[in-house]
Amino acid sequence: MKNIYVLRLGHRPERDKRVTTHVALVARAFGARGVFIEGEDNRLTENIKKVLEEWGGGSYFKVEMISDPKKIVNLWKRKGGKVVHLTMYGVNLPDMIDRIEHEDNLLIIVGAQKVEGWYYHHADYNIAVSNQPHSEIASLAIILDRIYKGEELNIMFEDNKISVIPMERGKKVIRRDG
Ligand SMILES: C[S@@+](CC[C@H](N)C(=O)[O-])C[C@H]1O[C@@H](n2cnc3c(N)ncnc32)[C@H](O)[C@@H]1O
């Protein structure tokens, strides 16, 4: 698994609770190592940690609320990682995937509302997942899928308490803790 982190900008607790939670869940499920969330929302991090505890990933997936996202970007670049900013104004993903698929250290930035120009200038790549407006959840899922070429759908979490027994109909889960 690559060292991919997601930076979620501008989280507003009252408005973005659900979307930011889904950004974090997609990051975890599809092969990122963690998520930095700009803002203050302890309830959100607790909820994500509960999912990690039950469904696994807690031993390595990092969830952190942060107040200075520019510092995260600068630090990531200083350590030699590449920064991808997902924006509908960027270059469409099919024309950029060759440039990023071999990178092992990626910070993927997604916004909530209008993203400051600073991020457009400091990102190594401004990438669109189609040049149509949609959602940070969708764009994150698709870029991770293209980077991992579908392999992320087979990710297993060894430190899980619950897992699904896949079946064509019905629902079955097993619990390791009884
Ligand atoms: C709901 S959008 C709001 C974007 C905002 N109106 C702007 O001008 O930047 C929130 C986030 O979704 C992501 N997003 C939305 N559409 C996208 C697209 N077509 N390609 C890549 N990312 C997209 C971007 O990360 C964006 O910051």
The ligand as a MOL file (V3000), in Angstrom:
LIG
                    3D

  0  0  0     0  0            999 V3000
M  V30 BEGIN CTAB
M  V30 COUNTS 27 29 0 0 0
M  V30 BEGIN ATOM
M  V30 1 C -18.5490 20.5760 -3.5020 0
M  V30 2 S -17.0290 21.0510 -4.1960 0 CHG=1
M  V30 3 C -16.9780 22.8090 -3.9980 0
M  V30 4 C -15.9740 23.4520 -4.9120 0
M  V30 5 C -16.0060 24.9760 -4.9220 0
M  V30 6 N -17.2330 25.4580 -5.4910 0
M  V30 7 C -14.8040 25.5390 -5.6890 0
M  V30 8 O -14.9680 26.4280 -6.4800 0
M  V30 9 O -13.6770 25.0770 -5.4550 0 CHG=-1
M  V30 10 C -15.9550 20.4930 -2.9330 0
M  V30 11 C -14.7330 19.7600 -3.4300 0
M  V30 12 O -15.1190 18.6850 -4.2550 0
M  V30 13 C -14.0390 18.3510 -5.1210 0
M  V30 14 N -14.5560 18.3100 -6.4930 0
M  V30 15 C -15.7810 18.6600 -6.9300 0
M  V30 16 N -15.9030 18.4610 -8.2440 0
M  V30 17 C -14.7170 17.9580 -8.6690 0
M  V30 18 C -14.2040 17.5290 -9.9290 0
M  V30 19 N -14.9370 17.5660 -11.0380 0
M  V30 20 N -12.9500 17.0640 -9.9700 0
M  V30 21 C -12.1820 16.9920 -8.8550 0
M  V30 22 N -12.6060 17.3790 -7.6420 0
M  V30 23 C -13.8510 17.8480 -7.5510 0
M  V30 24 C -12.9650 19.4250 -4.9260 0
M  V30 25 O -11.9400 18.9360 -4.0910 0
M  V30 26 C -13.7510 20.5530 -4.2520 0
M  V30 27 O -12.9230 21.3760 -3.4830 0
M  V30 END ATOM
M  V30 BEGIN BOND
M  V30 1 1 1 2
M  V30 2 1 2 3
M  V30 3 1 2 10
M  V30 4 1 3 4
M  V30 5 1 4 5
M  V30 6 1 5 6
M  V30 7 1 5 7
M  V30 8 2 7 8
M  V30 9 1 7 9
M  V30 10 1 10 11
M  V30 11 1 11 12
M  V30 12 1 11 26
M  V30 13 1 12 13
M  V30 14 1 13 14
M  V30 15 1 13 24
M  V30 16 1 14 15
M  V30 17 1 14 23
M  V30 18 2 15 16
M  V30 19 1 16 17
M  V30 20 1 17 18
M  V30 21 2 17 23
M  V30 22 1 18 19
M  V30 23 2 18 20
M  V30 24 1 20 21
M  V30 25 2 21 22
M  V30 26 1 22 23
M  V30 27 1 24 25
M  V30 28 1 24 26
M  V30 29 1 26 27
M  V30 END BOND
M  V30 END CTAB
M  END
